[in-house]
Amino acid sequence: MIPSPATAKVFQGVASRQQMFRMFDRHAQRPNHWDGDAAPFYSGEWFEIGETEHHYMFEILPPLWIRGAMFAMREFMTGSVTSVFFALRIDAAIRYFHGYCDLSDKAFVETMRVAIIERESRPMRAMTRDERLEHIWSTTADDYRGYAGDRWPKEMRGRRTITLYGGNEGTFLKLLDELTDEEIAAKLPVHLRHLPFPIAA
């Protein structure tokens, strides 16, 4: 049995046009930018956009394809990964989303559509730890985020880093996935800090 592709919500709330364009290339600073397969960095990422942004993207270029309330961009981000835009009815309202789908996998688009609906149909607002980290990464300016380089131990190189403020100690870098709950809360906007974690099934 082939496992379903992984999907990840990378921004909380509805992205503005400026935020949308910025998140189209959240990994522009990745190491070895011009070498290797970049698909794993982008494939499966998704976030919500507004109706105006959805229509704007539809009108930029003729879509690669249109399937009901979904369309794919003709220009690929990398390899077989391209932007797919969704208009989905969730709780009696039409909402709009952008996702990076690997079109070499025929089931990917439908898997993402189902994942978005499932995630956004939760009866209570909640954020997983991974969603909190991805939101922090998405909203941090390039000057304050990056990737562990040669000064880091070999096993840590290439992992994402974030700049933290240490009071009297000044600023320092820390691996994104090693932030404590307190550090995560400090980096999130006030309205997201106290959202509960999802209850395990």
N, C-alpha and C positions, 0 to 999 in steps of 0.2 A: 504494500500500500504506500502510495506517495504522500508524504506529509503535506498539509496545507501550508501555503506561504505565510510567513509571519507578517502581521500588520501592527502598526504602532501609531497612536494619536500623538502628535508632536506639538500641539498648541491648544490651549484652553480658550474657549470663547470663539467669536467670529473675527477672523483676520481682516484687517483693513487692506486696501490695495497695496499700500507700502509694505505692510507686513507680509502679504502674500508673495510679492516679488522677492522679498528678502529670503523667505523660507524656501523658495524654489531651489536655491542653492545653499542650503544650510551647511554643506560640507566643503565649501570652496577652499578652505584652508587645510584640507586633509593632506597628510604626508604623501609624497610620491604622486602628486596631483595628475601628472601626465603619464604615469606608469600603472600597469595592472588594471584589474577590472573594478570600476567604481560602482557597479550595480548594487553590491551589498550595502553601500552607504545610503542609498536612496530607496531601493525597492521596499514597498510596504508602508512607507510613511504617508500619513494623511492628516488633514486639518479642515476645519470649516471655514467657508468664505461667504460673502454676501451675494444676494441675487445680482446686483449690479456688476460685481467682479466676475461672476459666472458668465453673464451675457457678454461682458467685455472680452473674455478669453475665447468665447465661441466665435466672435467676429474678427479676431486677429488674423487667423489663417483658416482656410478650409480644413475641417477636421479630417483626421486619418479615417475615422469611421464614426457613425452615430448609431447607437442601439437604444431605442426608446428614450429614456431620460438620461442617457450617458453619452459622452463623446470623448474621443482620444485626440491628443495633439499630434500633428504630423511630424513635428520636430522632436526627436528623441533626446532625453537628458543624457543617457549613456547606454551603449549597447542596445538591448531590447527593452529598456525601461523608458516609459514616457508618461506624461501627465494624462490622467483620466479625470474628467469632471462629472460629478453626480448631482442630480436633482432628486432628492429622496423624500417621500412622505413619511414623517415620523411624528407620532402623536397628533395626527390630523393637520400638521403643518408641513409645507414644502421647505426643505432646507438644502443647502448647497455645500458641496465638499470637493476638495482636490486630493487626489491620491497618486502616488507613483506606482505604476503597475508594470510588471515584467510580462510583456506580451508573448514571450516564448512559452509561457505556461498558459494554456488555454483556459484554465480554471481561475486564474489570478484575479481578474476583474470581478467575477461573481463572488469570489471569496472575500474580496475587500468590501464589496457592496453589503454583504451579509454582516461582516464584522462591524462596519460603521453603524448599521441599523441596530445591531445588538448593543453596541457600546452606548449609543445615544438614546436608547429606549430604557435605560435604567431608571427605576422610579425615584431614585435619590441621587443627587449630585455627589460624586466621589471621585477621587484621583488615586491611582496606584503610585507607588514610589517611582516607577519608571516614567510615568506620565509627568510627574513633578520634575524629574531630572530633564526630560525632553523639553518641557516648557521653559525651564531655566536656560537651556542651551539655545532654544529658538529666540528668546528675547534678550539675550546678552549680546552686546556689541562685539564686533570682531576683535577689537583691541583688548578685550577682557576674556576671551575664550581662545582655545587653541588645542594643540596636540603635543603630548610629551615627546621631547626631542632627545638629542644626544646626551644632555646633562642628567637625564633620568636613568635609573637602572634599566638594563636591557629588556627585562620582562614587562616594563611599564611603557616602553616607547610606542608611540602611535595611539595611545589611549587619550581620550578627551580630557582637557584641563580647563579649569575655571579660576578666575582671580577672586580671592576673598580679601576682606578687610579685617585686619587683626588689631584694630585699636592702636595702642601705643607701639605695637610691633610693625605697623604699616601693612602693606599688601603682600600677599604670597599666593603661589599657585597650588592648587590641589586637584587631584583626579576627580572628575565629575562624579563617577560612580562610587566614590568613597566619601561623599559629603554626608555629614551626620544629619539627623532629623532637624536639629536646631539650625544648622547651616542652610539646609533646604528651605526651611520656613523663612529665614532672613532674606533669601534670594527671591522668594515668590512675592507677587503683589499681595497687598493686605487681604483682598477678597478671596484669595485662594489658599491662604495659609492654614485655615482651620477646617477645610473640607475633610470629611472622613475618608478613611481608606475603604475600598470595597470589601464587603463581607464575603469571605471565602464560601464557595458553594459546598 
